[in-house]
Structures are given as C-alpha cells and as structure tokens.
Amino acid sequence: MGEVINVRCAACKKEWQCFTGNGLLHGRMEAVLAAFSEEERQQAERLMGAGPFPLYDFRYSLAVCGHCHNVVAVPVLRDVDSDEILTGKCPLCGKRTKSLCGEEQSVEKWSEKTACPVCKSRRLEAVEEGHWD
C-alpha cells in the first residue's frame, strides 16, 4: 500500500502532495511499465527481465525537480538480481530529478537534508497524510 505524503516548506509555505510507494496494481508488469515515459519503457522492460518470474522492486519515491521547481513522486524500478536502478523523470515537466528519497532513507530524514526547490531553504516538512492503493 502506498502513502500520501504532504511536503511543505516552512520558509516559503509552498506545498506539494505526493503519492509514494506502490499499489496492488503495480504487481502487474504492465502497470509498472505504464508508470514510465515511452522512452524509458524499453529500459524498464530489460530490467524486469524476460523470465516467467522476474525479480524487481517498484515504487514511487519523493524527488525534487530543479527544472519546474516542484517536489514530485517519480517511479523507481530496481532489478533485484543486478541491483540496477531506473529512475523515471518528473511527471510534471519530463526532466530528470534530483534529491531522490531512497528506500533506505525515511521521508523525515529526506526532508531534513533536502532543499526546497522554490526558495532553497532546508526547511521542508514531510507528513504522511494517508494511504492509497
């Protein structure tokens, strides 16, 4: 089950709502592939493997887009065997993101270390507001 995360900058008061994690639908390869842009799908298919039981991990993770200045949730696909990772682009502008919240990092730690994409202060606050599926 995914989490609904509200991110707010205490300095400039900008707010974002992001849907992180994954839902039941993402147990299907087709749904995972649909999370990526057309240009990324070929790489995603390769990472998921051609075997009958591909081993992969998929989730939406928080990231900062330096181009459109937003906090967004981007798709992240990891091949369990090779540990190779494909990170999707910003869903709003289609550019590469930075400051990805990794699976080993809590949302709270990520918000403490990440600068606001609007005002550049390090006063982001992230609160889990609910769940989605």
C-alpha positions in Angstrom: 0.0 0.0 0.0 1.3 3.5 -0.9 1.5 6.6 1.3 0.1 10.0 0.6 2.9 12.5 1.7 2.3 16.2 2.1 5.5 18.2 1.8 5.6 21.8 2.9 8.3 24.4 3.1 8.2 26.2 6.4 10.1 29.2 4.9 8.1 30.0 1.7 4.9 28.0 2.5 4.9 26.1 -0.8 3.1 22.7 -0.5 3.0 19.5 -2.5 1.0 16.3 -2.2 2.8 13.2 -3.4 1.7 9.6 -3.8 4.7 7.4 -2.9 5.2 3.6 -2.6 3.0 1.4 -4.8 -0.4 -0.1 -5.0 -1.8 -3.6 -5.7 -2.0 -2.8 -9.4 1.8 -2.5 -9.5 2.1 -6.2 -9.1 1.4 -6.4 -12.8 4.3 -5.7 -15.2 2.0 -3.7 -17.5 1.2 -1.2 -14.7 4.8 -0.8 -13.8 5.7 -0.1 -17.4 2.9 2.4 -17.7 4.5 4.5 -14.9 7.5 5.3 -17.2 7.7 7.5 -20.3 7.7 5.8 -23.7 11.5 6.4 -24.0 12.1 4.8 -20.6 9.9 1.7 -21.2 12.4 -0.3 -23.2 15.0 0.0 -20.4 12.3 -0.9 -17.8 11.3 -4.0 -19.8 15.0 -5.0 -19.9 15.4 -4.5 -16.1 12.3 -6.6 -15.4 13.7 -9.5 -17.4 12.2 -11.9 -19.8 11.8 -14.9 -17.5 8.5 -16.2 -16.2 9.1 -14.8 -12.7 11.0 -11.5 -13.0 12.5 -10.2 -9.7 12.1 -6.5 -9.4 11.1 -3.9 -6.9 8.9 -0.9 -7.9 7.9 2.2 -6.0 7.2 5.9 -6.4 9.8 7.9 -4.4 9.9 11.6 -3.5 12.3 13.7 -5.6 13.0 17.4 -6.3 12.7 18.7 -9.9 15.1 21.6 -10.4 13.6 22.4 -13.7 9.9 23.1 -12.7 10.7 23.6 -9.0 8.4 21.0 -7.5 8.6 18.1 -5.1 7.2 15.1 -7.1 6.9 11.3 -6.8 8.9 9.6 -9.5 8.8 5.9 -10.5 11.8 3.8 -9.4 12.4 0.3 -10.7 15.2 -1.9 -9.3 16.3 -5.2 -10.7 16.8 -7.4 -7.6 19.4 -9.6 -9.2 21.8 -6.9 -10.6 20.7 -4.1 -8.3 20.5 -1.8 -11.3 18.0 1.1 -10.9 15.9 3.0 -13.3 14.5 6.3 -12.0 11.7 7.9 -14.0 11.6 11.6 -15.0 9.5 14.4 -13.4 5.8 13.6 -14.1 5.1 17.4 -14.5 7.8 18.5 -16.9 9.6 15.4 -18.1 13.1 16.4 -16.9 15.5 14.5 -14.7 15.0 15.0 -11.0 17.5 15.1 -8.1 17.5 14.5 -4.3 15.7 11.2 -4.6 14.4 9.7 -1.4 15.9 6.2 -1.4 14.2 3.2 0.1 16.8 3.0 2.8 16.0 6.6 3.8 13.0 7.7 5.8 10.8 10.6 4.5 11.7 12.6 7.6 15.4 12.2 7.0 15.0 13.1 3.3 13.1 16.3 4.2 15.7 17.3 6.7 18.5 17.0 4.1 16.6 18.3 1.0 16.4 22.0 0.0 13.1 23.5 -1.1 13.1 23.7 -4.9 11.4 27.1 -4.7 13.3 29.1 -2.1 16.3 26.8 -1.5 15.9 26.8 2.3 16.3 23.5 4.2 13.0 23.8 6.0 11.0 21.1 4.3 8.5 19.2 6.4 7.0 15.9 5.2 3.9 14.4 6.8 2.2 11.1 6.0 -1.5 12.0 5.5 -2.9 8.7 4.4 -2.6 5.7 2.2 -3.6 4.8 -1.4 -3.9 1.6 -3.3 
